[in-house]
Every structure is written in structure tokens, then in C-alpha cells.
Amino acid sequence: MRALASCLGGLLLLALVAAPAWAQPDLTRTTGPTLADTGSRAYAFHVLRFVSADGQRHYRVRVAVPKTPAPAGGFPALYLLDGNAALMELDEAALERQRAGGHAPVLVFIATDNDLRIDSAARSYDYTPTPADGAQEDALGRRSGGADAFLALIVDQVRPAVARLAALDPARQTLWGHSYGGLFALHALFTRPQAFDRYVAVDASLWWGSGQILEEAARFQAKALPAPAALLMLNGRGAQERAAPRAADAARSQAMQAARMHLPADAPDTLAAQLRKVPGLTVEQKILPGLSHGQTLGASLQQAMDFAGAP
């Protein structure tokens, strides 16, 4: 059962990542106007709001429904974590392309109820599994371990609400996540594979929790899938960050260096190869050459929409 964890775990280096401060995203950046505010010729936007089970976090979910008649089996749906950031990356041309292609998915942008592009504290809790070592906070003092509750909210509350706005195809439900969101997508696949039919993990934070997701992958390999599923893994490769560092990032960067383990460049390749051995799971991996970790977020969206909308 631990073959995958042992295989990748043996590749883990004990050296800390010396990631430059400027490689981290600007956590104070706000969204500004998006298509959800200005409107779209191709999609109609709706707003839904939800509260976490413990009442501590509030979410704003923007739902974009194609302005076309629903297919006989219903629309495919693509649920996007870091919804504010994802929405900022889309323009009218991208939505028009989806509508013209004939398989346009309903787009569900899931974000905390504020205008931050990335809400670091909220995603650090919502997108991470319960830490195996029992730690309640990461090196930056942010809480961890809310992934299971957040997944339940998406499946039990968000999805039914979206289904009241548009007819959905129950066999084409896709979850997309980048970085910590990619970690969440893998955790959802490994622990509740029936929650979605398709999963997209973009530059997933495999290093989190000293590679804890690899243990989950090993346990997942030993189980039978309740239904066929598909996984698309997208990874950037070959870019170097060149912008000058910001002084305000120094403390955050140092804390991340103390928390992150350095994975070899082929760790995602090894994971994909192992997951291809799971009966009933289709695994596709693509490289996004010349793109940094941050750039893969926007670059992955067109492929994710095509993947979600495919018959």
C-alpha cells in the first residue's frame, strides 16, 4: 500500500527550498472589475453565498452559465478553487471560444467573500488535509486541516445550488485547483473519488506536510474506484522568476523556506506513472513549458475548460 509513498519519499531531499521572496504571489492584490461585473455576451453570471459549517468563513460563488440551450444531458460543470484569481484570468474571447465549441461548461468560481485575488489564510485551511503530525498551524501561523469540511460544502451545498441555476450533466462534473488547490483536488480524488468525475491538478503542492499526499496516493492505489474517473495533471517547467523581490515578502519567504521540502523535478511524473496503474482511472499529464508556478494558474484554464466540456 505504501509503494508510491516509498518510491517518491525516497526521492525527497532534506534540503530546504531557497525560493526567492518574489516567487511568492502578492497576497494583498485585489481583483478589480472582472467579467462577472462587466457582463459577458457568452455567459450569464450569478452570485451565491455560503457559510462554513463552523460559521467562521464566508464564501462568494460566482456561477457563469452559457447563453445557449442546455444539452439533452445537461451542461458539464467546472468548479474552480481560488475563484477570484481564476476569474481574473478569463476574458470574453475565452468564454466565446467555449460557447462556439459546443461543449461549454458551467463555470463555478469558488472564493472567500472578499475581493482578494488570493486569500492566503482561508485557502491554507480549506485546501489542506488534516496534518498527519497533528500540527494545527503552518510555519506562517495559518490554520490547516479544513479540506474535508470544505469538500463537503462544495458537494452538499454548492453543487445543488448550481443545479438550481442550470441543468447539469451528473457524469461531467470537474474540480480544478492550482498549487494548494491542486493538493485539494488530489486529496478529493484520493479520499472521495465519487465526488467528481474529473479532476484537474495544476502544479499541486506535493511537498505540503512533508509529502503527506503521497501517503494518501498509496492508500488510494489499494482501493477499487466506485466509478471511472479522469485526472489531468498540468505542471510548469523551465521558467525562472526575474522580478525584484519586495521587502514585505521577506518574512513570508523565510517561513516558507522553513516549511517546504524540495521535491525532485520528476516527482509529478513519478506520481502520474503510479496513478496510471489504478484500474478505472484515466491519467493525463501535460507540461506547460517555460512557465513559472504562478503563471500556470492562468495558462491551465483553457485546457481545464476543454477537459471539463469534452464528451
N, C-alpha and C positions, 0 to 999 in steps of 0.2 A: 504493500500500500504506500510505502514511503519512497518508492523508486524514483519518482520525479523529484521529490524534495532532496533526496540524496544526490541525484545527478546534478541538479542546479546548485544545491547547497555546497557541493564540493567545489564549485566554481566561484563562490563568493570570496571576495578579497576582504581582508580585515582592515585595509587602509580606508581612511575616511575620504569622502568626496571633497575635493578642494574646489567646489563650484564657486565661480565668481559671484559677487553680490548682484551684479547686473544681469545675471542669468535668471534671476527670480522675477516674477511678474510684479507690476506696480499695483499693490493691493488697495490703493486709495483711488484708483481710476474709476470714474462713473460712466454710465452707458451713453448718456446723451440721447438725442432722438433716434429711434430705430423705425423699421417698417411697421412695428406694432403701433407706433404713434402717428406716423405719416400716412399709413394706409398702403395697400397693395392692389394692383389690378388682378393678380393671380390668386391671392389668398384673402380670406376674411379672418380677422383676428378677434379673439375673445379673451377675457381675463377671468381666471378663477383664483380663489384664495383658500388656503388650508392652514391648519394649526397642528403642530406636532402633538403626539399623544400626551406628552408631559406638559404641554402648554407653553413651552419655553421658546419655540421657534415658529416663525410665521413664514409662509411661502406664497409667492405670486407665480401663478402658472399661466403663461400666455399660450393659447391654442390657436394655431393657424390652420384653417380648413380650406382646401382647394375650392375655387369658384367654378366647379364642374359638377355634373351629376355624379353621385356615388356609384362605383361599380356594383355589379349584381351581388358580389360577396362582401361589399363594404370597402372602405378605404384602408390601406395599410396605415400604420401609425409609427412614428419615430419619436421616442421620449428622450429628450436631451437634457443631461445634467449640466450644471453651470449655464443655465438657460440664458442669463443676461449676456454672458460672453459669446455664446453661440449665436444669439440673435444679432449682436453687433457685427458678426462676420458675414451675414447674409444680405444680399442686395436684391433688387427687383429682378435683375437678369437671372439670378439663380432660381428664384421662385417661378419665373416664366418658363424656364427650361424644364422644371419638374412638371408643370401643367401640360406643356407641349408634348412631353414624353408619354403621356397616357397612363402613368402609374404613380401619380403624385401622392405622397403620403401626407396624412395629417401630421403636423409638426407640433410637438408639445414641449415648450421651453420651461423647464422647472428651475426656479431660482428662489432665493430668500426674498422677502418682501421689502426690498430696498433697491437703490439704483447703483449699487456697487457692481462693477464688472465681475469681480471675483470676491466672494465673501469668505475669506480665509478661515475664520473661526468656525463658521457654520459648516463649511464643507469638510473641515478636518474632523468634525464629529459625525456628520451624516454619511460621509463616504467611506468611513473606515470600520472594519470589523472590530469585535471585542478583542482587545490585545491579549495574546496568549500569556504574556508575562504579568498580566494584572495591572499594568500601568494605566492610570486614569487620564494622564495628560502627556502630550509630546514635549519635545525639548523647548518649544516656544510657549508652553503653558496652556496649550489648546486641548480641550477635551477630545477623546477618541471613543470609538465603540458604538456609534449610533446606526450603523449600516442596516442592521436587521429591522429596526423600527422604521427607518426611512423607506426601505424596500416595501414593507407592509403598507405604509401610507400611499406609496405610488400605486401598488396593485389594488388595494382595497378601497381607496378614496379617489385618487386622481383618475385612474383609468375609467371607473364607472361614470365620473363626471364628464370626461371627454366623450364617452359613448353617448351621453345625452345631447351632445352638440353635433355629433356626426355619426353616421353608420360606420362601424369599424369591422374590418376583417379579423376575426379572432385568431386566424392562423398566420397573420403577418404583423406581429407586434415586436418592435425592435427597441432595444435600450442602447444608448450611446453615452460614452463617458471618456474624458480626457484626463490623463495624469491620475490624481486621486479618484476622479470619476471613472477612469479605466480600471483602477483597482476595484471600485464598487461594481462595475459591470462584470468583472471576473468573479467576484465574490457572489453576486447574484446567480451567475451561471453555475458555480460550483455547489451552492447551498440550496438554491430554489430554481433548478433548471426549467421547471414548468412555468415560471413567472412570465417569461418572454419566449418567443420563438427564435429570435435572432439577437445577437449581441455584437456591439462594436466597442473594442477596447483600443484607445489611442494613446500610445506612449504610457502605458499603465505603470503606476509606481510599484513595480515588483519589489523594490527594496524596502517598502514600508514594513515595520515590525520585524526587521531582520529577515525578510523573505517569508513572512508568515503565509502569504497567499500561495506559496509553493507547497506548503503542507496541505492546504485546502485542495489544491490541484491533485495531489497524490490520493487523498481520500476520495475525490470525485472520480478519479480513474477506476476505482474499485467498485463503483456502483453502476447499475444499469439506468440509462436515461428513461424517464417516463414517456417521453415522446422525442422525435427527432428535433434537433436544434442546430443552429449555424452560428459560427463565431468568425468575425472579421477582425484581425489584428493589424493595426497600422502603426508604423514606427518611423520616426525621423532618423536620418543618419547623415553625418558628414559636414554639418554646419558648425561654425564657431561663432560665439557671441562676441561682438566687437564694440558695442556701445560702452561708453564710460560708466563706471559704477557710480551709484548715488550714495552719498554718505548715510542717508537714512536707512539704507538696506544693510548696513554693516552688521548690526546685532542679529538681525534675522538670518543673514547668511551664515554667520558663525554658529548659530544654534542649529541650522540645517546641516552644517558640516558635522556636528557632533551627533546628529540623529541618523544620517543616511549611510547605508552601506553601498559600496561600489560594486555594481554587477559588471561582468564582462560584456562586451558589445554583443555577443551572440546569445545572451540569456533569453531574449524573446524568441529567437529562432529555435532554441532548445525546447522551450515551453510549447511552442506551436507544434513541433515534431512529436512531442509526447502526447499532446491532446488529440492529434490526428489518429491515435490508436484507440480512442474511445468510440465504441460502436454507437452509431446514430448521431454522432456529432461531426458536422462538416466544418473544417477549419481552413480559412484562407488568410494568408499573411501577405501584406504588401509593405514595401519600403517607400518612404517619402524622401527621396534623396535631396541632400543639400538644405534640409530644413532643421531648425533648432526645435527644442522641446516645445517652446511657446508657439512657434509657427505651425506646428502640426495640428493645433486645435482648429483653426480656420480651414486649413488645407484638407482636412479629413471630411468636412461636412458634405461636400458634393458626392463623394464616394459613399458616405453613410446614407444619404437620401436615396441614391441609386440602389444600394443594397437593401434598404427597407422596402422600396417600392417594387423590387423585382418579383415576378410571379412565383 
